[in-house]
């Protein structure tokens, strides 16, 4: 009798263990929440955006222009997992990775840190089936952000660095529009966390340190052999870098995600990614495939020495939705970016 009872208990335990293993195997690597606070990415008051212990802040050298909105970036890797270094493209990030990107405006850009309005948080999550975007819209009280696939339009008013008050309709893209920038070979993929973008110093709570070195030191990155051999994108503001390197980095980030052989705009034949050589494919004396009124009265994408006759600069310096490029996040003209590209085209030899 005791032997039979022991066998029954043993069988019962085996069934329970198998059920637990099956449940664990079927558990998704990420469970969507309706509220941003439910993820526990941040500690204390949500609007303070103080990262939790396993959430790492980071920055990039050349940022995508988004209507002069400021951005904060964070990443959370799965427990016990690391990113893998690659010298070409985005770091290899394990399944379960969450990239967190927050868009906000300073109330007065002359006084950073003295009041801001957070508008949206975008999560990019590496799930079993690939990368998925989850957009969250912040409430007016700045106490919470809610999952919203439809996007939104927010009235925003701020004072810029010149002391001028700016009022705009800030458009928060819907879930499907996220694919517009993040598609590569018809698959969603991150954009920012590449070695050349992360190769810069960041002010951590422990002090200033190169980000790649910090990730390696804290067990977040493997495969990096020699930090000194890693390339580095120029930043828009760093005029100690060459005009060509700044312009190419700017075009790569703001245009090259779509205008890439594997990007959504590959049918245009115009490729603006960083390592594209200076040829017709980069737009030099290239006629557009189907620009429509987006060409204005111009015949070529880039006319060396003549930015005023180049379609590229023409489309950058308007906010007409039927002409402006890039198409998203461009309700304002990026004056600094326009000046950079005009100067770059101007110095090209005819």
C-alpha positions in Angstrom: 0.0 0.0 0.0 2.8 2.4 1.0 4.6 1.5 -2.2 1.6 2.3 -4.4 1.1 5.6 -2.5 4.7 6.5 -3.1 4.4 5.7 -6.8 1.3 7.9 -7.1 3.0 10.8 -5.3 6.0 10.4 -7.6 3.9 10.4 -10.7 2.0 13.4 -9.5 5.3 15.3 -8.9 6.5 14.4 -12.4 3.3 15.7 -13.9 3.6 19.0 -11.9 7.2 19.4 -13.0 6.4 18.8 -16.6 3.5 21.2 -16.5 5.7 23.9 -15.0 8.3 23.3 -17.7 5.7 23.5 -20.5 4.3 26.7 -18.9 7.7 28.2 -18.8 8.5 27.3 -22.4 5.2 28.8 -23.6 5.5 32.0 -21.5 6.2 34.9 -23.8 9.5 36.8 -23.5 7.5 40.0 -23.1 4.1 40.7 -21.7 2.4 43.9 -22.8 1.1 46.2 -20.1 -1.5 48.9 -20.6 0.4 51.4 -18.4 4.1 52.3 -18.7 4.5 52.2 -14.9 3.5 48.6 -14.7 6.8 47.5 -16.3 8.8 49.0 -13.4 11.4 50.4 -15.8 11.7 53.4 -13.5 11.8 54.0 -9.8 10.1 56.8 -7.8 7.9 59.3 -9.5 7.4 58.1 -13.1 8.0 61.5 -14.7 11.4 61.7 -13.1 12.5 58.8 -15.3 15.0 57.4 -12.9 16.0 54.0 -14.3 15.6 50.9 -12.3 18.7 48.7 -11.5 18.5 46.6 -14.6 17.7 49.5 -17.0 20.7 51.2 -18.6 20.6 54.7 -20.0 22.5 55.5 -23.2 22.9 58.2 -25.8 24.0 58.3 -29.4 26.3 60.5 -31.5 24.0 61.6 -34.2 20.3 61.8 -33.3 17.3 61.6 -35.6 15.5 65.0 -35.9 12.0 64.9 -34.4 10.6 68.4 -34.4 13.3 69.6 -32.0 12.0 67.2 -29.3 14.6 66.0 -26.9 15.0 62.2 -26.3 16.1 59.9 -23.5 17.1 56.4 -24.3 17.3 53.3 -22.1 17.8 49.6 -22.7 16.9 46.6 -20.6 18.6 43.2 -21.4 17.1 39.9 -20.2 18.7 38.6 -16.9 22.0 36.9 -17.6 22.1 37.9 -21.2 24.5 40.2 -23.1 24.5 42.2 -26.3 27.1 41.0 -28.9 29.4 43.5 -30.6 29.3 43.9 -34.3 31.3 46.4 -36.3 28.6 46.7 -38.9 25.1 47.7 -38.0 23.1 47.3 -34.8 24.5 45.2 -31.9 23.1 41.7 -31.7 20.5 42.0 -29.0 19.0 38.9 -27.3 15.4 38.1 -27.3 13.6 39.8 -24.4 15.6 43.0 -24.9 13.5 46.2 -24.5 14.7 49.5 -26.0 13.0 52.5 -24.3 12.8 55.9 -26.1 11.2 58.9 -24.5 10.3 62.1 -26.3 9.9 65.4 -24.4 10.2 69.2 -24.7 11.9 71.5 -22.2 9.5 74.3 -21.3 12.4 76.7 -21.9 15.4 75.3 -23.9 17.6 78.0 -22.4 17.0 76.5 -19.0 17.3 72.7 -19.4 16.2 70.6 -16.5 13.9 73.3 -15.1 10.6 71.8 -16.4 9.7 69.6 -19.2 6.7 68.0 -20.9 6.9 64.3 -21.8 4.8 63.3 -24.8 5.4 59.7 -25.7 7.4 56.6 -24.9 8.2 54.1 -27.6 9.2 50.6 -26.6 10.9 48.3 -29.2 10.9 44.8 -27.9 12.7 41.7 -29.3 10.1 39.0 -29.1 10.1 35.4 -30.4 8.7 36.5 -33.7 11.0 39.5 -34.1 11.0 43.2 -33.0 7.7 44.7 -32.1 6.9 48.4 -31.3 4.7 49.4 -28.4 3.7 53.1 -28.3 2.7 54.9 -25.1 1.1 58.3 -24.8 1.6 60.4 -21.6 -1.3 62.1 -19.9 -1.4 65.9 -19.3 -0.8 65.4 -15.6 2.6 63.7 -16.4 1.7 60.9 -14.0 1.3 58.0 -16.5 1.7 56.9 -20.1 -0.9 54.6 -21.7 -0.6 52.1 -24.5 -2.1 53.6 -27.7 -1.9 52.0 -31.1 -3.7 54.9 -32.8 -1.2 57.7 -32.0 -2.3 61.2 -31.1 -1.8 64.9 -31.8 -0.6 67.1 -28.9 -0.5 70.9 -28.7 2.9 71.8 -27.6 4.4 75.2 -26.6 8.0 75.9 -25.6 10.7 78.6 -25.7 13.6 77.7 -28.0 17.3 78.5 -27.5 16.8 81.8 -29.2 14.1 82.9 -26.7 11.3 82.5 -29.2 8.0 80.9 -28.1 7.1 78.0 -30.5 3.7 76.4 -30.7 3.2 73.3 -32.7 0.9 70.3 -33.2 3.1 67.4 -32.2 2.1 64.2 -34.1 2.6 61.0 -32.2 2.8 58.2 -34.9 0.6 55.2 -34.7 1.9 51.7 -34.2 2.1 50.9 -37.9 4.0 54.1 -38.7 6.9 52.9 -36.6 7.7 50.4 -39.3 8.4 53.3 -41.7 11.8 53.9 -40.2 12.5 50.5 -38.6 12.1 48.2 -41.6 15.1 46.5 -43.1 14.5 43.6 -45.5 10.8 43.9 -44.6 11.6 43.1 -40.9 11.5 45.5 -37.9 14.9 46.3 -36.5 16.4 48.8 -34.1 18.3 51.8 -35.5 20.2 53.5 -32.7 22.3 51.0 -30.8 25.2 50.5 -33.2 28.8 50.6 -32.1 29.5 53.8 -34.0 26.6 55.5 -32.4 27.3 54.3 -28.9 31.0 55.1 -29.1 30.9 58.2 -26.9 31.2 59.2 -23.3 28.1 59.2 -21.0 27.8 60.7 -17.5 26.7 57.8 -15.4 26.0 58.0 -11.7 29.5 56.6 -11.2 31.1 59.2 -13.4 31.9 59.8 -17.1 32.8 56.8 -19.1 32.7 55.5 -22.7 29.5 53.7 -23.2 30.9 50.7 -25.0 33.5 50.3 -22.3 30.9 50.7 -19.6 28.7 48.0 -21.2 31.6 45.7 -21.4 32.8 46.3 -17.9 29.3 45.7 -16.5 28.6 42.5 -18.4 26.2 44.0 -20.9 28.4 43.5 -24.0 30.6 40.7 -25.3 32.9 40.4 -28.3 34.5 43.8 -28.2 38.2 43.2 -28.5 39.7 46.7 -28.8 37.7 49.9 -28.1 40.3 52.0 -29.9 39.5 50.3 -33.2 35.8 51.1 -33.1 34.6 53.7 -35.5 32.6 56.7 -34.4 29.8 58.8 -36.0 30.3 62.5 -35.9 27.8 64.6 -34.1 25.9 67.5 -35.7 27.4 70.1 -33.4 31.0 68.9 -33.4 32.6 71.1 -36.0 36.0 69.7 -35.2 34.8 66.7 -37.3 34.9 67.0 -41.1 32.0 68.4 -43.0 31.7 65.2 -45.0 31.6 63.0 -41.9 29.0 65.1 -40.2 26.8 65.3 -43.4 27.0 61.6 -44.1 26.2 60.7 -40.5 23.2 63.1 -40.6 21.9 61.6 -43.8 22.5 58.1 -42.6 20.4 58.6 -39.5 17.7 60.9 -40.9 17.4 59.4 -44.4 19.5 56.3 -44.8 17.2 54.0 -42.8 14.7 54.2 -45.7 17.0 55.2 -48.5 19.0 52.0 -48.2 19.2 48.9 -50.6 17.2 46.9 -48.0 15.1 49.9 -46.8 11.5 50.8 -47.6 12.6 53.4 -50.2 14.9 51.2 -52.1 12.8 51.5 -55.3 13.9 55.1 -55.5 17.4 54.1 -56.4 18.6 56.9 -54.0 20.8 55.5 -51.2 21.9 57.8 -48.4 23.4 55.3 -45.9 26.8 56.2 -44.4 29.0 53.9 -46.6 27.4 54.7 -49.9 30.0 56.0 -52.2 29.8 59.5 -53.9 28.0 58.3 -57.0 24.8 58.6 -58.9 23.2 56.2 -56.4 24.0 58.8 -53.7 22.0 61.3 -55.8 24.8 63.1 -57.6 23.3 64.3 -60.9 20.6 61.6 -60.4 17.1 62.2 -61.7 14.3 61.2 -59.3 12.3 58.1 -60.0 8.9 59.6 -59.0 9.3 62.7 -56.9 6.2 64.5 -58.3 6.0 68.0 -57.0 8.6 67.0 -54.4 11.2 67.9 -57.0 10.0 71.5 -57.3 11.7 72.9 -60.4 14.8 70.9 -59.9 16.0 68.0 -62.1 18.5 66.2 -59.9 18.7 65.0 -56.3 22.2 66.5 -55.8 23.8 69.1 -58.1 27.4 69.5 -56.9 28.2 73.1 -55.8 24.5 74.1 -56.2 22.3 73.3 -53.1 19.6 75.7 -54.5 19.2 73.3 -57.5 19.3 70.1 -55.5 16.1 68.2 -54.7 17.7 66.8 -51.5 18.0 70.3 -49.8 14.7 71.5 -51.4 12.7 68.7 -49.7 14.6 69.3 -46.4 13.7 73.0 -46.1 9.9 72.8 -46.3 7.3 71.4 -44.0 4.7 70.9 -46.8 3.5 67.3 -46.0 3.5 66.5 -49.7 7.1 67.5 -50.2 8.9 67.3 -46.9 11.5 64.6 -46.3 11.7 62.7 -44.0 7.9 62.2 -44.0 7.5 61.6 -40.2 8.5 63.8 -37.4 9.0 66.8 -39.7 6.3 69.3 -39.0 9.2 71.8 -38.4 12.2 72.5 -40.6 15.5 71.4 -39.1 17.4 74.6 -39.8 20.7 73.3 -38.5 20.4 70.1 -40.6 19.5 72.1 -43.7 22.5 74.4 -43.3 24.8 71.4 -42.9 23.6 69.6 -46.1 23.6 72.8 -48.1 27.2 73.5 -47.1 28.1 69.9 -47.9 26.6 70.1 -51.4 28.1 73.6 -51.9 31.6 72.3 -51.3 31.2 69.4 -53.8 33.2 69.9 -57.0 31.1 70.4 -60.1 
